[in-house]
Amino acid sequence: MEKLWRKEAIADVINLVLAAWLFLSPWIFGIVSESKVSWNAWLSGLVIGVLAVAALAAFAEWQEWINLVLGLWVAASPWIVGFSGHSTAPRVHILVGIAVAVVAAMRLWIMHRNPPRVTA
């Protein structure tokens, strides 16, 4: 059980770091004045971070499904929201979004590949 918790904790810590990077990216790259980019980064980063903290406290499968969808949203948001013409912001969103989606997909795959065994 301890090994399983460590693997889950590593994925959640990765998501927490990615969330912080996304949340802070408007200030780091000086694009706070770009409201669409900034708000998308702040809100997406906040939700990913909250889900990571919640998963660290008590893991649930639904958190990974939301992270998968949110990761895909973040990766596609430069085109959906309309800031793909910027230089740095789309790259940050695409990389963070893909990373979050991959981490979530890996956790879902591992969970469904090795479901927990219940003994009577």
C-alpha positions as CSV (number, residue, x, y, z in Angstrom):
1,M,0.0,0.0,0.0
2,E,2.8,2.4,0.8
3,K,4.4,2.0,-2.7
4,L,1.0,2.8,-4.3
5,W,0.6,5.9,-2.2
6,R,4.1,7.1,-3.2
7,K,3.4,6.7,-6.9
8,E,0.1,8.6,-6.5
9,A,1.8,11.3,-4.4
10,I,4.5,11.8,-7.1
11,A,1.9,12.3,-9.8
12,D,0.0,14.8,-7.6
13,V,3.2,16.7,-6.7
14,I,4.0,16.9,-10.5
15,N,0.5,18.3,-11.1
16,L,0.9,20.8,-8.3
17,V,4.2,22.0,-9.7
18,L,2.6,22.3,-13.2
19,A,-0.3,24.1,-11.8
20,A,2.0,26.6,-10.0
21,W,4.0,27.1,-13.2
22,L,0.8,27.8,-15.2
23,F,-0.6,30.1,-12.6
24,L,2.6,32.1,-12.3
25,S,3.4,32.2,-16.0
26,P,1.6,35.5,-16.8
27,W,3.9,37.2,-14.3
28,I,7.0,35.3,-15.3
29,F,6.7,36.1,-19.0
30,G,5.2,39.6,-18.5
31,I,1.9,38.9,-20.2
32,V,-0.4,40.0,-17.3
33,S,-1.8,42.7,-19.5
34,E,-3.1,40.1,-21.9
35,S,-6.4,39.3,-20.1
36,K,-7.4,36.2,-22.1
37,V,-4.1,34.6,-21.6
38,S,-3.7,35.6,-17.9
39,W,-7.2,34.6,-16.8
40,N,-7.0,31.2,-18.6
41,A,-3.6,30.5,-17.0
42,W,-4.8,31.6,-13.5
43,L,-8.1,29.7,-13.5
44,S,-6.7,26.6,-15.1
45,G,-3.7,26.6,-12.8
46,L,-5.9,27.1,-9.8
47,V,-8.2,24.2,-10.7
48,I,-5.3,21.9,-11.4
49,G,-3.7,22.9,-8.1
50,V,-6.8,22.4,-6.1
51,L,-7.4,18.9,-7.7
52,A,-3.8,18.0,-6.9
53,V,-4.1,19.0,-3.3
54,A,-7.4,17.2,-3.0
55,A,-5.9,14.1,-4.6
56,L,-3.0,14.3,-2.1
57,A,-5.6,14.4,0.8
58,A,-7.9,11.6,-0.6
59,F,-7.5,10.0,-4.0
60,A,-10.5,9.6,-6.2
61,E,-10.8,8.5,-9.8
62,W,-13.0,11.4,-10.8
63,Q,-10.1,13.8,-10.0
64,E,-8.0,12.1,-12.7
65,W,-10.8,12.3,-15.3
66,I,-11.2,16.0,-14.6
67,N,-7.5,16.5,-14.8
68,L,-7.4,14.7,-18.2
69,V,-10.1,16.9,-19.6
70,L,-8.6,20.0,-18.0
71,G,-5.2,19.1,-19.4
72,L,-6.7,18.8,-22.9
73,W,-8.4,22.1,-22.4
74,V,-5.2,23.9,-21.4
75,A,-3.4,22.4,-24.4
76,A,-6.1,23.4,-26.8
77,S,-7.0,26.8,-25.2
78,P,-4.5,28.9,-27.3
79,W,-6.8,28.2,-30.3
80,I,-10.1,28.1,-28.5
81,V,-9.6,31.2,-26.5
82,G,-7.7,32.9,-29.3
83,F,-4.2,33.7,-28.1
84,S,-2.2,31.3,-30.4
85,G,-0.6,34.3,-32.1
86,H,1.5,35.1,-29.0
87,S,5.0,33.8,-28.7
88,T,5.4,32.2,-25.3
89,A,1.9,31.8,-23.8
90,P,0.8,29.1,-26.3
91,R,3.9,27.0,-25.7
92,V,3.5,27.2,-21.9
93,H,-0.2,26.2,-22.2
94,I,0.5,23.4,-24.7
95,L,3.3,21.9,-22.7
96,V,1.6,22.1,-19.3
97,G,-1.7,20.8,-20.8
98,I,-0.1,17.8,-22.4
99,A,1.9,17.0,-19.2
100,V,-1.3,17.2,-17.0
101,A,-3.2,15.1,-19.5
102,V,-0.5,12.5,-19.7
103,V,-0.1,12.2,-15.9
104,A,-3.9,11.8,-15.5
105,A,-4.0,9.2,-18.4
106,M,-1.1,7.2,-16.9
107,R,-2.8,7.2,-13.5
108,L,-6.1,6.1,-14.9
109,W,-4.4,3.4,-17.0
110,I,-2.5,2.1,-14.0
111,M,-5.6,2.2,-11.8
112,H,-7.7,0.2,-14.4
113,R,-4.8,-2.1,-15.2
114,N,-4.3,-3.1,-11.6
115,P,-7.7,-2.6,-9.8
116,P,-7.6,-2.8,-6.0
117,R,-8.4,-6.3,-4.8
118,V,-11.2,-6.6,-2.2
119,T,-11.1,-9.7,0.0
120,A,-14.0,-11.0,2.1
